[in-house]
């Protein structure tokens, strides 16, 4: 006679459900940590992007005040009509401001908040659970 007892179906299902519950709890903890990390990175990216955009705005205002005064006067003295001189100077300062604003916008979109590690881990766990149950 064989004295080794093999676990029954109920015991196997109970064990599988217990392990699945532990796995789900672990995945939830992982998701919380990863979402926290992504939120911090997003917050940092937002702050740096906004600061860069504000700096760009300050440069645009400064450029409009200082460059318009100095360059318009220089262009007028060199024979350019006042209206054309103003347009040239305003266009140049606007271009510089646009470049800085675009850099700030790029910094705002640099972080992807999707918890990719958790999603991958959950997909692997689901595949493993499916293989174990079949």
Secondary structure, 3 states (H helix, E strand, C coil): CCCCCCCCHHHHHHHHHHHHHHHHHHHHHHHHHHHHHHHHHHHHHHHHHHHHHHHHHHHHHHHHHHHHHHHHHHHHHCCCCHHHHHHHHHHHHHHHHHHHHHHHHHHHCCCCCCCHHHHHHHHHHHHHHHHHHC
